[in-house]
Amino acid sequence: MARQYLKQARPQMRADRRALEDRVRAILDDIAAHGDDAIRRYAREFDRWESPDFRVTEDQIRRVERILPETFKEDFTYAHSRVTEFAKAQRDSMHEFEMEIEPGIVLGQKLIPVAKTGCYIPGGKYPLISAAIMSVATARVAGVGHVVGAAPPRDAEGIYPQTLYALHASGADEIYCIGGVQALAAMAYGCVGMTPRDMITGPGNAFVAEAKRQLFGTVGIDLLAGPTEIMVIADETADPALVATDLLGQAEHGPDSPAWLITTSRAFGERVMAEIALQLETLPTAAVAGKAWEVFGEVIVVDSDEEAATVSDEYAPEHLELQTARDDWYLDRLTNYGSLFVGEQATVAYGDKGVGTNHTLPTGRAGRYTGGLSVGKFIKSVTWQRLSDAASRRIAPIMGRICREEGMLAHEKTADVRFARYAPKND
């Protein structure tokens, strides 16, 4: 049978992004032209924040360190250690090399960390404390030379204390209390005491994502991320209550967060839907998660594991959980996802908060062509070459002819002069 939808997401009208794009462009142009003055205006307008100095002081950091409970610090240390250990393993898997591809021609690869990075941590409905580990700490493992952290004020005291602690403990050299588009612009252009960054990272709302898109080129970015997503592939061997819990757990991010289930059992899909309805009756964040499930939730019934994998790869979900009798088969077969959670013992919350893998992941089907944030995003893989006189002369006619076929005659000349320059000398 073809795939069947026990529940399908509501048809979505193509959003008109022009107003958002124009608004963000106007803010960025204003900041590019007026610098710190514009930053301060937008901080007052959007964050109701006014300060002569946006940079967080050492005294403020020490005060937060004193007031936070030891249990939080211990939990943070655990998550930080898991993420950094995994990032170090990723870094160790990358290597520089050189090879003599033919006599006299030596080619090589070098790994050079980005020099200056800015890491933004959002502070809206949920202050994503773990995002500081995923960005700042990962940049540190990659060897980034200077890291700026930024987060919006939570209240009159400034940055949410746990977020401020996380930024400092993750290794930020400087921390700024500034949010939204103006934070990313300050990093890119070098405002309010920052030096311009080479790369900016971090999640955020639609305005933050659009600012990153428009700033790309002026600076590098990690990736463009939209509303978070979860997909679960489950069969009749799974626990429908647990699957329902995981779907709702991710749906609470926002009313536009998709939650999808693929199953080979119609009866199982119906039980999961019933469980979701039951759990929403008592879920503290039901107003948000329930709306997301109502509008964007899907339950898809397929006739085989192969079809389940095919559908999953079409969706290319950000987070993908496996709760089946054939998890290892799926692990080998699946190709498009941001991060994979194998077996019911694993859950998206573990990955989001600090089991070790990075939680900044591709959404909107971007998993078809990119992975998530990792040490590799902060490292430039660059190449070099060295040739002997004889090798340069040997390949000069070949390269010169290719240049001529392209009509690039000045290029051809650079090969021709080397052919003559390295001709054997007659004694």
Beta strands, then each sheet from edge to edge (+ up, - down):
strand 1: 4-7
strand 2: 97-102
strand 3: 105-113
strand 4: 116-120
strand 5: 146-151
strand 6: 153-155
strand 7: 158-159
strand 8: 174-177
strand 9: 199-201
strand 10: 220-221
strand 11: 230-234
strand 12: 259-263
strand 13: 298-301
strand 14: 319-323
strand 15: 339-342
strand 16: 379-387
sheet 1: 1+ 13- 12- 11- 14- 15-
sheet 2: 2+ 3- 16+
sheet 3: 8+ 5+ 4+ 9+ 10+
sheet 4: 6+ 7-
end
